[in-house]
Amino acid sequence: MAAGRRVSCTCLTLSMLVASHQVPPRVFDNVDREADLITDHTSESPDTLSESGLRKQAREADLIVDHTWEVPDVDVSHFHQVAQIGGLSDVEADRLIDAIRKAAAEMGTFIVTVTDGGMLGMALNMIHSLDTAPCHAPRLVIGLGANLCPTFEGLPITTCVEVFQEEAGSEDEVAWGSHEYWQVVFRKHVVLTLVGMSQMARHVIYADPDIVFLGSPVTYFDTEKSYDIIFSPNNMLDPNATRVDDVADTYETRGMENILIGPHNRRADINTGLFQMKSNQNVADLMLKTMEIFRDQEFVHGHYQQYSLVKALDELPYVKIGVAGGDKLVNGNVFWGHRELLPEDGVISIHANWMPCQLKIPCLKEANLWVDPNNPQRLTFTPKRMVARMDYRYATVEECGEKAALEPSAIPETAKPTTQAPARPTEPGCYLWLPKGCPQHNFHAQDDWRKTEATRDRPQCTNEVKDLFKTWCGTNQVETLYIAPPPANGPPEPSAPGCYVWMPGGCEKQRFHAQSAWRQTTSYTDQDSCTNKAPEKYNRWCDARDAFAVWVAAAPEPPQEPGCFAWFPTGCKLNPISGNLSTRWIRDGWGEKHAGASVDKVACTETRKAAIDEWCGIANAQMVFVEDG
């Protein structure tokens, strides 16, 4: 994000990456049980609270101000090393650790949230809800970008710090699957890794900005002390559920194998939008290992935090993970779709997920879950079905308030597209069409086929990508289309700018020789017309069906910062990389880390070029080495 600017609402919370996926069998245990310690929900002042309420507030105070906790020495050099791997400068890392130290204040527990400019309003509301709950734990706001902290000035026991100020994001929508998406979610994991490894408080509670608190999470999480990390649950319920743990039948196969809940013994699902982590080596190991795997998966489509976390757990089976009660830490499906199942007392938090980004604030306000800073009152709700329209599966919220119907859409026997498919694309790749849109995220593929960025083959497109978007979007109506690229054994790709045609079967009808080499055509002067129109023209002219076209752009401006960089004039056929490779230089992070390409020109321009050409199945990758100083 450019300095001084705020991003639009991207809703890129940590929870979207872990929700609704399987976790391998490990030492997980079910902690879905009634909390022994919850905050009193009366509106009385402290001096008129019941004896029970006073005990609970005293217990929270003991948990927050933990005089038995001794802050371990932090290895600042190790902290800097991890920060640098995550793309954070030493200056920003020092600023972050100072903020962690201030928030922790050698206490037992503090609460942290990570926000960008698009979620500032919700982050502020979340902090106001902690004040009214009440919860007296210190708060740390980590802003990804510049000019975010002034929003939180003057708030009690709140520390704010800004990191990634020059490059936190973009005002444009960040598309899931793009390299920019990877950068945003990776940075969020980087800062939480640094929080986890700092070990300056006994416990740290992370909360997404789109959460509100009705009670203190500190006393609730204290009821379960034997876990390294306790996650909030993210299961959607059966449309006809009669209790909060009566989860949908999709969790027969989705979720955590070793945690079974409800009357049908279905799998629990975890949500990283709200969790508590201990300050111990187990958590530090898990966060660091997840970050390491996450970074190595930078150019692998769909391998984000959830994938990295699961792989890390494979290597660290000693980490103990628990799942909290769904009637205490309430997700959006339960609250907006099944509010009548919730108790009048005892709800700790409500998460505005299971809905599109643009509905979060309106739905929170319609449910009276928005704190008026001029007249702050403890948030409450009435346990009856609210005015909200759910989708046909009773999974995601489609509308709140006056525009919403009380009853959901009818549940069809099968989910089939009801609209005509858009025009078929011609450029090779994997494409998505979502006839009913993407209810859970701000991702647009309803009116046109949308190309995914890193799909290797037809099976991955038609199976893995389809399943990924079904889960991520919360819809069964996902159509995929795969258009094969030119054969890998074709002639070497051209390097000079222009439009080129290749016809493997020849052109017998005309005297046009393009069977053994790419042949330049001057009829097309831009990428769109070249890749979309040239094949059709030459197939018709030659009475053929196998014409391919490729556009080679002019080389972009060379990078100025030190390092080793690659440019792919015609892409990377065997291992596609997200984004338009023809318009930018990409840092060869792997080569710099493992092959000395950051300090050795030959290693960069010769050794790494040969390796990249082979890995991509091309011959025209171009390399540039920029010396330091």
C-alpha positions as CSV (number, residue, x, y, z in Angstrom):
1,M,0.0,0.0,0.0
2,A,1.4,3.4,-0.9
3,A,2.3,5.6,2.0
4,G,-0.6,7.8,3.1
5,R,-3.3,5.8,1.4
6,R,-5.8,3.3,2.6
7,V,-6.8,0.1,0.9
8,S,-10.4,-0.7,0.1
9,C,-12.1,-3.6,2.0
10,T,-10.3,-6.7,1.0
11,C,-11.5,-8.9,3.9
12,L,-8.3,-10.8,3.9
13,T,-8.5,-12.2,7.4
14,L,-6.5,-15.1,8.6
15,S,-9.6,-17.2,9.0
16,M,-10.3,-17.5,5.2
17,L,-7.2,-19.6,4.7
18,V,-7.7,-22.3,7.4
19,A,-11.5,-22.6,7.3
20,S,-13.1,-25.8,6.0
21,H,-10.0,-27.9,5.4
22,Q,-8.6,-31.1,6.8
23,V,-5.9,-31.4,9.4
24,P,-3.9,-34.6,9.7
25,P,-4.5,-36.8,12.8
26,R,-2.3,-35.6,15.6
27,V,-2.7,-34.9,19.4
28,F,-5.7,-32.7,18.9
29,D,-8.4,-32.9,21.6
30,N,-11.9,-31.5,21.9
31,V,-12.4,-28.7,24.4
32,D,-16.0,-28.1,23.4
33,R,-17.4,-27.7,26.9
34,E,-19.1,-25.1,29.1
35,A,-16.8,-22.4,30.3
36,D,-16.4,-22.2,34.0
37,L,-15.4,-18.6,34.0
38,I,-17.3,-16.1,31.9
39,T,-17.8,-12.4,32.2
40,D,-21.0,-11.2,33.9
41,H,-23.3,-9.8,31.2
42,T,-25.3,-7.5,33.4
43,S,-25.1,-3.7,32.9
44,E,-24.4,-3.0,36.5
45,S,-21.4,-1.0,37.6
46,P,-18.6,-2.8,39.3
47,D,-19.7,-1.7,42.8
48,T,-23.1,-3.3,42.3
49,L,-22.0,-6.5,40.6
50,S,-23.0,-9.8,42.1
51,E,-20.5,-11.8,44.2
52,S,-20.1,-14.1,41.2
53,G,-19.5,-11.2,38.8
54,L,-16.9,-9.7,41.2
55,R,-15.1,-13.0,41.4
56,K,-14.9,-13.2,37.6
57,Q,-13.6,-9.7,37.3
58,A,-11.0,-10.5,39.9
59,R,-10.0,-13.6,38.1
60,E,-9.6,-11.7,34.8
61,A,-7.4,-9.2,36.6
62,D,-5.2,-12.1,37.9
63,L,-4.9,-13.5,34.4
64,I,-3.9,-10.1,32.9
65,V,-1.6,-9.0,35.6
66,D,0.4,-12.2,36.1
67,H,3.1,-11.4,38.6
68,T,4.5,-15.0,38.3
69,W,5.3,-14.5,34.7
70,E,9.0,-13.8,33.9
71,V,9.7,-12.5,30.4
72,P,12.5,-14.6,28.8
73,D,15.4,-12.9,27.1
74,V,14.6,-12.2,23.5
75,D,17.3,-13.0,21.0
76,V,17.0,-9.8,18.9
77,S,19.4,-11.1,16.3
78,H,17.2,-14.1,15.7
79,F,14.1,-11.8,15.7
80,H,15.8,-9.7,13.0
81,Q,16.7,-12.8,11.0
82,V,13.1,-14.1,11.0
83,A,11.8,-10.6,10.2
84,Q,14.2,-10.3,7.2
85,I,13.0,-13.6,5.8
86,G,9.5,-12.3,6.0
87,G,10.5,-9.1,4.2
88,L,10.5,-6.8,7.3
89,S,13.4,-4.4,7.8
90,D,15.4,-4.2,11.0
91,V,13.9,-0.8,11.7
92,E,10.3,-2.1,11.4
93,A,11.2,-5.3,13.3
94,D,12.6,-3.1,16.2
95,R,9.5,-1.0,16.1
96,L,7.3,-4.1,16.2
97,I,9.1,-5.7,19.2
98,D,9.0,-2.4,21.1
99,A,5.2,-2.3,20.5
100,I,4.9,-6.0,21.7
101,R,6.9,-5.2,24.8
102,K,4.7,-2.2,25.5
103,A,1.5,-4.1,25.0
104,A,2.7,-7.1,27.0
105,A,4.1,-5.0,29.8
106,E,5.4,-8.2,31.5
107,M,1.8,-9.2,32.1
108,G,-0.1,-12.5,31.7
109,T,-2.2,-11.8,28.6
110,F,-2.7,-9.3,25.8
111,I,-4.9,-9.2,22.7
112,V,-3.6,-8.5,19.2
113,T,-5.2,-7.8,15.9
114,V,-3.8,-7.2,12.4
115,T,-5.6,-4.8,10.0
116,D,-5.1,-2.9,6.8
117,G,-6.9,0.3,5.8
118,G,-9.9,-1.6,4.5
119,M,-10.8,-2.9,7.9
120,L,-10.0,0.0,10.2
121,G,-13.6,0.7,11.1
122,M,-14.2,-2.9,12.1
123,A,-10.9,-3.0,14.1
124,L,-12.0,0.1,16.0
125,N,-15.4,-1.4,16.7
126,M,-13.8,-4.6,18.0
127,I,-11.6,-2.6,20.4
128,H,-14.7,-0.6,21.6
129,S,-16.5,-3.9,22.2
130,L,-13.6,-5.1,24.5
131,D,-14.1,-1.9,26.5
132,T,-17.8,-2.5,26.9
133,A,-17.6,-6.3,27.6
134,P,-15.6,-5.4,29.7
135,C,-12.2,-6.8,29.1
136,H,-9.2,-5.0,30.6
137,A,-6.4,-6.8,28.8
138,P,-3.9,-4.6,26.9
139,R,-4.4,-4.4,23.1
140,L,-1.9,-4.4,20.3
141,V,-3.0,-3.2,16.8
142,I,-0.6,-4.1,14.0
143,G,-1.3,-2.0,10.9
144,L,-0.2,-3.2,7.5
145,G,0.5,0.1,5.9
146,A,0.9,3.8,6.6
147,N,-1.3,6.3,8.4
148,L,-3.4,3.7,10.2
149,C,-2.4,4.2,13.8
150,P,-4.0,7.7,14.2
151,T,-7.4,5.9,14.1
152,F,-6.5,4.3,17.5
153,E,-5.0,7.4,19.2
154,G,-6.4,8.0,22.6
155,L,-7.8,4.6,23.2
156,P,-7.1,3.2,26.6
157,I,-4.5,0.4,27.0
158,T,-4.1,0.2,23.3
159,T,-0.7,0.2,21.4
160,C,-0.5,0.6,17.7
161,V,2.4,0.0,15.3
162,E,2.7,0.2,11.5
163,V,4.7,-2.2,9.4
164,F,5.1,-2.8,5.7
165,Q,4.3,0.9,5.3
166,E,5.5,1.1,1.7
167,E,4.2,-2.1,0.3
168,A,1.3,-3.5,2.4
169,G,-1.2,-3.8,-0.4
170,S,-3.0,-2.1,-3.2
171,E,-6.2,-0.1,-3.5
172,D,-7.2,-2.5,-6.2
173,E,-9.0,-5.7,-5.1
174,V,-6.6,-8.4,-4.2
175,A,-7.6,-11.5,-6.0
176,W,-7.4,-14.9,-4.4
177,G,-4.7,-17.0,-6.1
178,S,-2.7,-14.0,-7.2
179,H,0.8,-13.3,-6.1
180,E,-0.4,-10.1,-4.4
181,Y,-2.8,-12.2,-2.3
182,W,0.1,-14.4,-1.2
183,Q,2.0,-11.3,-0.2
184,V,-0.8,-9.9,2.0
185,V,-1.6,-13.1,3.8
186,F,2.1,-14.0,4.2
187,R,2.8,-10.7,5.8
188,K,0.0,-11.3,8.3
189,H,1.6,-14.6,9.2
190,V,5.0,-13.0,9.5
191,V,3.9,-10.4,12.1
192,L,2.0,-13.1,14.1
193,T,5.1,-15.3,14.0
194,L,7.1,-12.5,15.5
195,V,4.5,-12.0,18.2
196,G,4.5,-15.7,19.0
197,M,8.2,-16.0,19.2
198,S,8.6,-12.9,21.4
199,Q,7.2,-14.7,24.5
200,M,6.7,-11.5,26.4
201,A,3.4,-12.5,27.9
202,R,2.1,-15.9,29.1
203,H,-0.7,-15.9,26.6
204,V,-1.6,-13.9,23.4
205,I,-5.1,-13.8,22.0
206,Y,-5.4,-13.0,18.3
207,A,-8.7,-11.6,17.0
208,D,-9.6,-10.6,13.4
209,P,-11.0,-7.1,13.0
210,D,-14.5,-8.3,12.1
211,I,-15.1,-9.8,15.6
212,V,-17.1,-8.2,18.4
213,F,-16.9,-9.2,22.1
214,L,-19.8,-9.6,24.5
215,G,-17.6,-11.0,27.2
216,S,-14.0,-11.3,28.2
217,P,-12.0,-13.8,26.1
218,V,-9.3,-13.8,28.8
219,T,-11.4,-15.6,31.4
220,Y,-12.9,-18.0,28.8
221,F,-9.7,-19.2,27.4
222,D,-8.3,-19.7,30.9
223,T,-10.7,-22.6,31.4
224,E,-8.5,-24.7,29.1
225,K,-4.9,-24.6,30.0
226,S,-3.4,-27.8,28.5
227,Y,-3.3,-26.7,24.9
228,D,-0.6,-24.8,23.0
229,I,-3.2,-23.1,20.7
230,I,-7.0,-23.0,21.1
231,F,-8.9,-22.0,17.9
232,S,-12.4,-20.8,17.6
233,P,-14.7,-23.1,15.6
234,N,-15.9,-22.4,12.1
235,N,-18.4,-25.2,11.3
236,M,-21.6,-24.3,9.5
237,L,-24.7,-26.0,11.0
238,D,-27.2,-28.3,9.4
239,P,-30.1,-26.2,8.0
240,N,-32.4,-27.9,10.5
241,A,-30.0,-27.9,13.4
242,T,-31.5,-28.1,16.9
243,R,-28.3,-27.5,18.8
244,V,-25.1,-25.5,18.2
245,D,-22.9,-28.7,17.6
246,D,-25.3,-30.2,15.0
247,V,-23.0,-29.4,12.2
248,A,-23.7,-29.9,8.4
249,D,-23.1,-33.2,6.7
250,T,-20.1,-31.7,4.8
251,Y,-18.1,-32.3,7.9
252,E,-18.3,-36.0,7.5
253,T,-15.1,-35.6,5.4
254,R,-14.0,-32.0,6.0
255,G,-12.4,-30.7,9.2
256,M,-10.2,-32.3,11.8
257,E,-10.3,-36.0,11.9
258,N,-9.6,-36.5,15.6
259,I,-12.1,-34.0,16.9
260,L,-15.7,-35.2,16.5
261,I,-18.6,-33.2,17.7
262,G,-22.4,-33.2,17.8
263,P,-25.0,-35.9,17.6
264,H,-23.6,-37.3,14.4
265,N,-19.9,-37.3,15.4
266,R,-18.8,-35.0,12.6
267,R,-15.5,-33.2,12.4
268,A,-14.8,-29.9,14.0
269,D,-13.4,-27.1,11.8
270,I,-11.0,-24.5,13.0
271,N,-10.9,-20.8,12.4
272,T,-7.8,-18.7,12.8
273,G,-9.9,-15.5,13.2
274,L,-9.9,-15.9,16.9
275,F,-7.4,-18.0,18.9
276,Q,-5.2,-18.0,22.0
277,M,-1.6,-19.2,21.8
278,K,0.7,-19.8,24.7
279,S,4.1,-18.3,24.9
280,N,6.2,-21.4,24.7
281,Q,8.7,-23.1,22.4
282,N,6.0,-25.3,20.9
283,V,4.1,-22.3,19.5
284,A,7.3,-20.6,18.4
285,D,8.3,-23.8,16.5
286,L,4.9,-24.1,14.9
287,M,4.7,-20.5,13.7
288,L,8.3,-20.5,12.4
289,K,7.9,-23.8,10.6
290,T,4.6,-22.6,9.1
291,M,6.3,-19.4,7.9
292,E,9.2,-21.4,6.4
293,I,6.9,-23.6,4.4
294,F,4.6,-20.7,3.5
295,R,7.6,-18.8,2.0
296,D,8.7,-21.9,0.0
297,Q,5.2,-22.2,-1.5
298,E,5.2,-18.7,-2.8
299,F,4.6,-19.6,-6.4
300,V,2.4,-22.7,-5.8
301,H,-1.2,-22.1,-6.5
302,G,-3.5,-22.5,-3.4
303,H,-0.7,-23.3,-0.9
304,Y,-1.2,-20.6,1.7
305,Q,-1.3,-20.5,5.5
306,Q,-3.6,-23.5,5.9
307,Y,-1.5,-25.7,3.7
308,S,1.6,-24.5,5.5
309,L,0.1,-25.0,8.9
310,V,-0.9,-28.6,8.1
311,K,2.5,-29.4,6.8
312,A,4.2,-27.9,9.8
313,L,2.0,-30.0,12.1
314,D,3.1,-33.1,10.2
315,E,6.7,-32.2,11.3
316,L,5.8,-31.1,14.8
317,P,3.3,-33.6,16.2
318,Y,4.0,-32.5,19.8
319,V,2.0,-29.3,19.3
320,K,-1.3,-29.6,21.1
321,I,-4.3,-27.9,19.4
322,G,-7.8,-27.5,20.8
323,V,-11.2,-26.2,19.5
324,A,-13.4,-23.9,21.6
325,G,-17.2,-24.1,22.1
326,G,-19.3,-22.9,19.2
327,D,-21.9,-21.5,21.6
328,K,-19.2,-19.3,23.2
329,L,-17.0,-18.2,20.3
330,V,-19.8,-17.8,17.7
331,N,-19.2,-17.7,13.9
332,G,-21.3,-15.9,11.4
333,N,-23.2,-19.0,10.1
334,V,-24.4,-19.8,13.7
335,F,-25.2,-16.2,14.7
336,W,-27.0,-15.0,11.6
337,G,-28.5,-18.4,10.5
338,H,-29.3,-20.1,13.9
339,R,-29.4,-17.4,16.5
340,E,-32.3,-19.0,18.3
341,L,-30.0,-21.9,19.3
342,L,-27.7,-19.6,21.3
343,P,-28.1,-19.1,25.0
344,E,-29.1,-15.6,26.3
345,D,-26.1,-15.5,28.5
346,G,-22.5,-16.7,28.0
347,V,-21.7,-15.8,24.4
348,I,-18.1,-14.4,24.4
349,S,-17.6,-13.3,20.8
350,I,-19.4,-13.1,17.4
351,H,-17.5,-13.2,14.2
352,A,-18.9,-11.5,11.1
353,N,-17.7,-14.2,8.7
354,W,-19.7,-16.5,6.4
355,M,-20.7,-13.4,4.4
356,P,-19.4,-11.1,1.6
357,C,-17.1,-8.3,2.7
358,Q,-19.6,-5.6,1.9
359,L,-22.2,-7.0,4.3
360,K,-20.0,-7.2,7.4
361,I,-20.5,-3.7,8.7
362,P,-24.3,-3.5,7.7
363,C,-25.0,-6.9,9.3
364,L,-23.1,-6.0,12.5
365,K,-25.0,-2.7,12.8
366,E,-28.4,-4.4,12.0
367,A,-27.7,-6.8,14.8
368,N,-26.9,-4.0,17.3
369,L,-23.3,-5.2,17.4
370,W,-21.8,-1.8,16.6
371,V,-20.6,0.3,19.5
372,D,-21.5,4.0,19.6
373,P,-18.2,5.6,20.8
374,N,-20.2,8.6,22.1
375,N,-22.5,6.4,24.2
376,P,-20.7,3.0,24.7
377,Q,-22.9,0.2,26.0
378,R,-22.2,-3.4,26.5
379,L,-23.3,-5.4,23.4
380,T,-26.2,-7.8,23.8
381,F,-28.5,-9.8,21.5
382,T,-31.9,-11.5,21.6
383,P,-31.7,-15.2,20.9
384,K,-34.3,-15.4,18.2
385,R,-34.0,-15.6,14.4
386,M,-32.9,-12.2,13.1
387,V,-33.7,-10.6,9.8
388,A,-31.1,-12.2,7.6
389,R,-31.4,-14.2,4.4
390,M,-29.2,-17.2,4.0
391,D,-28.2,-18.9,0.8
392,Y,-29.9,-22.1,-0.4
393,R,-27.5,-24.3,1.7
394,Y,-28.1,-22.1,4.8
395,A,-24.4,-21.5,4.8
396,T,-23.6,-17.9,4.0
397,V,-25.4,-14.7,4.6
398,E,-26.9,-13.1,1.5
399,E,-28.6,-10.0,3.1
400,C,-29.3,-8.4,6.4
401,G,-32.0,-6.0,7.6
402,E,-35.0,-4.8,5.7
403,K,-33.9,-6.2,2.4
404,A,-33.6,-9.7,3.8
405,A,-36.3,-12.3,3.9
406,L,-36.9,-14.2,7.2
407,E,-36.6,-17.6,5.4
408,P,-33.7,-18.8,3.3
409,S,-33.8,-19.7,-0.3
410,A,-35.2,-23.1,-1.1
411,I,-32.6,-25.9,-0.9
412,P,-32.5,-27.5,-4.4
413,E,-31.9,-31.2,-4.8
414,T,-28.9,-30.5,-6.9
415,A,-26.9,-27.3,-7.4
416,K,-26.9,-26.6,-11.1
417,P,-25.9,-23.4,-13.0
418,T,-29.1,-21.5,-14.0
419,T,-27.5,-18.9,-16.2
420,Q,-25.9,-19.1,-19.6
421,A,-22.2,-19.6,-19.6
422,P,-20.1,-16.5,-20.7
423,A,-18.1,-16.6,-23.9
424,R,-15.4,-19.2,-23.9
425,P,-11.8,-17.9,-23.6
426,T,-9.1,-18.9,-26.0
427,E,-5.9,-18.3,-24.2
428,P,-4.4,-21.4,-22.6
429,G,-5.0,-21.8,-18.9
430,C,-7.4,-22.8,-16.2
431,Y,-10.6,-20.7,-15.9
432,L,-13.3,-20.4,-13.3
433,W,-17.0,-19.4,-13.7
434,L,-19.1,-18.9,-10.5
435,P,-22.7,-18.6,-11.7
436,K,-23.9,-17.6,-8.2
437,G,-20.9,-15.6,-7.3
438,C,-18.5,-16.1,-4.3
439,P,-20.7,-15.5,-1.2
440,Q,-17.9,-15.7,1.4
441,H,-15.4,-13.4,-0.4
442,N,-15.1,-10.3,-2.6
443,F,-14.1,-12.4,-5.7
444,H,-15.8,-11.7,-9.0
445,A,-16.2,-14.4,-11.5
446,Q,-20.0,-14.4,-12.1
447,D,-20.2,-12.7,-15.5
448,D,-17.0,-13.9,-17.2
449,W,-14.6,-16.8,-17.1
450,R,-11.8,-15.8,-14.7
451,K,-8.3,-17.2,-15.2
452,T,-6.5,-18.7,-12.2
453,E,-2.8,-18.0,-12.1
454,A,-0.9,-21.2,-11.3
455,T,-2.5,-24.4,-12.7
456,R,-0.3,-27.0,-14.2
457,D,-2.6,-29.4,-15.9
458,R,-6.2,-30.4,-16.6
459,P,-6.7,-32.7,-13.5
460,Q,-5.5,-29.9,-11.2
461,C,-7.9,-27.4,-12.8
462,T,-10.9,-29.6,-13.0
463,N,-10.5,-31.2,-9.5
464,E,-8.2,-29.4,-7.1
465,V,-9.0,-25.8,-8.2
466,K,-12.7,-26.6,-8.3
467,D,-12.7,-28.0,-4.8
468,L,-10.6,-25.1,-3.5
469,F,-13.0,-22.5,-4.7
470,K,-16.1,-24.5,-3.5
471,T,-14.7,-24.4,0.0
472,W,-13.3,-20.9,-0.1
473,C,-16.4,-19.3,-1.7
474,G,-18.9,-21.5,0.1
475,T,-20.8,-22.6,-3.0
476,N,-21.2,-25.8,-5.0
477,Q,-21.7,-23.9,-8.2
478,V,-18.2,-23.7,-9.5
479,E,-17.4,-24.4,-13.1
480,T,-13.9,-24.9,-14.5
481,L,-12.5,-24.8,-18.0
482,Y,-9.0,-25.9,-19.0
483,I,-7.4,-24.8,-22.3
484,A,-4.2,-26.6,-23.0
485,P,-1.0,-24.7,-23.8
486,P,1.2,-25.5,-26.8
487,P,3.0,-28.8,-26.5
488,A,6.2,-28.6,-24.4
489,N,8.2,-30.1,-27.2
490,G,7.4,-27.3,-29.6
491,P,10.0,-25.0,-31.1
492,P,11.9,-22.5,-28.8
493,E,9.9,-19.5,-27.9
494,P,10.8,-16.2,-29.5
495,S,12.5,-13.4,-27.5
496,A,12.0,-10.4,-29.8
497,P,8.8,-8.4,-29.1
498,G,5.8,-9.1,-31.3
499,C,3.0,-11.6,-32.1
500,Y,4.1,-15.1,-33.3
501,V,2.1,-18.1,-34.7
502,W,3.0,-21.7,-34.7
503,M,1.1,-24.5,-36.5
504,P,2.3,-28.0,-35.6
505,G,0.2,-29.6,-38.3
506,G,1.4,-27.2,-41.0
507,C,-0.6,-25.0,-43.4
508,E,-1.1,-27.1,-46.5
509,K,-3.8,-24.9,-48.0
510,Q,-1.5,-21.8,-48.0
511,R,2.2,-21.3,-48.5
512,F,2.7,-20.4,-44.9
513,H,5.7,-22.1,-43.2
514,A,5.2,-22.2,-39.4
515,Q,5.4,-25.9,-38.6
516,S,8.9,-26.1,-37.1
517,A,9.3,-22.5,-35.8
518,W,7.3,-19.6,-34.4
519,R,6.6,-17.2,-37.2
520,Q,6.1,-13.5,-36.6
521,T,2.9,-11.8,-37.9
522,T,2.5,-8.0,-38.0
523,S,-1.3,-8.1,-38.1
524,Y,-1.6,-8.0,-34.3
525,T,-0.1,-5.3,-32.2
526,D,-1.2,-6.1,-28.7
527,Q,-1.4,-9.2,-26.5
528,D,-5.2,-9.5,-26.5
529,S,-5.7,-9.5,-30.2
530,C,-2.7,-11.7,-30.7
531,T,-3.6,-14.5,-28.3
532,N,-7.4,-14.3,-28.9
533,K,-7.7,-13.6,-32.6
534,A,-4.6,-14.9,-34.4
535,P,-5.3,-18.6,-33.8
536,E,-8.8,-18.3,-35.1
537,K,-7.7,-16.4,-38.2
538,Y,-4.9,-18.8,-39.1
539,N,-7.0,-21.9,-38.4
540,R,-9.6,-20.6,-40.8
541,W,-7.1,-19.5,-43.4
542,C,-5.2,-22.7,-43.3
543,D,-8.3,-25.0,-42.7
544,A,-6.6,-26.3,-39.6
545,R,-7.3,-26.6,-35.9
546,D,-4.0,-26.5,-34.1
547,A,-2.8,-22.9,-34.5
548,F,-1.1,-21.3,-31.4
549,A,-0.2,-17.7,-30.9
550,V,2.2,-16.1,-28.4
551,W,2.8,-12.5,-27.6
552,V,6.2,-11.3,-26.6
553,A,6.2,-8.0,-24.8
554,A,9.0,-5.5,-24.8
555,A,11.3,-6.0,-21.8
556,P,10.3,-4.1,-18.7
557,E,12.6,-1.5,-17.1
558,P,15.4,-3.4,-15.4
559,P,15.3,-3.5,-11.5
560,Q,17.5,-1.1,-9.6
561,E,17.7,-2.8,-6.2
562,P,20.6,-5.3,-5.7
563,G,19.9,-9.0,-6.4
564,C,19.2,-11.6,-9.1
565,F,16.0,-11.1,-11.2
566,A,14.3,-13.1,-14.0
567,W,12.0,-12.1,-16.8
568,F,9.8,-14.5,-18.7
569,P,8.9,-13.1,-22.1
570,T,6.4,-15.9,-22.8
571,G,5.8,-17.3,-19.3
572,C,6.7,-20.5,-17.5
573,K,5.0,-23.3,-19.3
574,L,5.7,-26.3,-17.0
575,N,5.3,-24.5,-13.7
576,P,3.1,-21.4,-14.2
577,I,3.7,-18.5,-11.9
578,S,0.9,-16.1,-10.8
579,G,0.7,-12.7,-12.4
580,N,1.6,-11.3,-15.8
581,L,5.2,-12.4,-16.1
582,S,5.8,-10.5,-19.4
583,T,5.6,-7.1,-17.7
584,R,7.8,-7.4,-14.7
585,W,11.1,-8.7,-13.4
586,I,10.8,-11.3,-10.6
587,R,13.4,-11.7,-7.9
588,D,14.9,-15.1,-7.9
589,G,14.5,-15.7,-4.2
590,W,15.3,-19.4,-4.3
591,G,18.5,-18.8,-6.2
592,E,19.6,-16.0,-3.9
593,K,18.9,-18.2,-0.8
594,H,20.3,-21.5,-2.1
595,A,22.6,-20.8,-5.1
596,G,24.5,-17.7,-4.3
597,A,22.7,-15.7,-7.0
598,S,22.5,-12.6,-4.9
599,V,26.3,-12.1,-4.8
600,D,27.6,-14.0,-7.8
601,K,26.8,-12.7,-11.3
602,V,27.6,-16.0,-13.1
603,A,25.5,-17.9,-10.6
604,C,22.6,-15.6,-11.5
605,T,22.9,-15.1,-15.2
606,E,24.2,-18.5,-16.3
607,T,23.6,-21.2,-13.6
608,R,20.2,-20.0,-12.6
609,K,19.1,-19.2,-16.1
610,A,19.8,-22.8,-17.2
611,A,17.9,-24.1,-14.1
612,I,14.9,-21.8,-14.7
613,D,14.7,-22.6,-18.4
614,E,14.7,-26.3,-17.6
615,W,12.1,-25.9,-14.8
616,C,9.8,-23.8,-17.0
617,G,10.3,-25.8,-20.2
618,I,11.5,-22.8,-22.1
619,A,14.6,-21.4,-23.6
620,N,14.1,-17.6,-23.4
621,A,14.2,-16.7,-19.7
622,Q,16.3,-13.5,-19.3
623,M,18.3,-12.8,-16.2
624,V,19.8,-9.6,-14.7
625,F,22.2,-9.3,-11.9
626,V,22.3,-6.0,-9.9
627,E,25.4,-5.6,-7.7
628,D,25.0,-4.2,-4.2
629,G,26.5,-0.7,-4.2
